[in-house]
Amino acid sequence: MRGGDDQTGELFSYVDLEARVRQSHPLRAIRGIVNEALATLAEDLTALYSPIGRSSIPPEKLLRAMLLQAFYSIRSERLLMERLEYDLLFRWFVGIGVDDPAWDHSVFTKNRDRLLEGDIAAKFLDAVLVQPRVKRLLSSDHFSVDSTLIEAWASMKSVKPKGGSGNRPPEGAGRNAEADFHGQKRTNETHGSTTDPDARLYRKGKGKEAKLCFMGHGLMENRHGLLVDACLTLADGHAERVAALHMIEPHADRPGSITLGADKGL
């Protein structure tokens, strides 16, 4: 007989989150590796927090949530917290219960700065790479390096002549006044962003517009295409080759010859 379309749901659930995730799910293997890596970083994470005061959200859970944001291409912390509110798979991976509330999206702002100051991202990557399950997948002979432009959050309207000689916006125009850059010649030697001084004007190629950017560089081993090192630099014409030499240097000390592949931009 045909069942009824009941939509009231059950008031209580007695199924554990662990039982709701199938044994063959790819996140199971990733979660095991992540937890082992985070366990080795316990002292580094403790050193970032005060020994007194109210307990914070565990940084391990924040890092697991940020991994999910990268895995599933979630474009903001607001959407990440919305997904964490109803997605049982996300709750299981992060390590919070069914009845636990999702955090406010703003918790990532201060904690991200704290983790960056402690260089936790690099330490976390190193902790993952030294695990036996990961290390046996890595090639020590053949590598590839590539770079990409990372657009800065600073607006192009923040680009002003250095030395404060730029034209001021009209009175009453506000912070986001209209600006006409047509015919103006701007270079990194003569102009800079007032909101992000480290950002550089850079164009991807001939005929492309210049944007405020940084450059991200990644080093991959060629056996399984796994990332083994990454760094962020200022955007200039020599950054890619300098970063490539810096990242390959620890591997060059090993016995035997190695190869390093790159595109023609290097």
Buried (B, 14 or more C-beta within 10 A) or exposed (E): EEEEEEEEEEEEEEEEBEEEBEEEEEBBEBBEBBEBBBEBBEEBBEEBBEEEEEEBBBBBBBBBBBBBBEEEEBEEBEEBBBBBEEBEBBBBBBBBEEEEEBBEBEBBEEBBEBBEEBEBBEBBBBBBBEBEEBEEEBBBEEBBBBBEBEEBEBBBBBBBEEEEEEEEBEEEEEEEEEEEEEEEEBEBEEBBBBBBEEBBBBEEEEEEEBBBBBBBBBBBBBEEEBEBBBBEBBBEEEBBBEBBEBBBEEBEEEEEEEEBEBEEEE
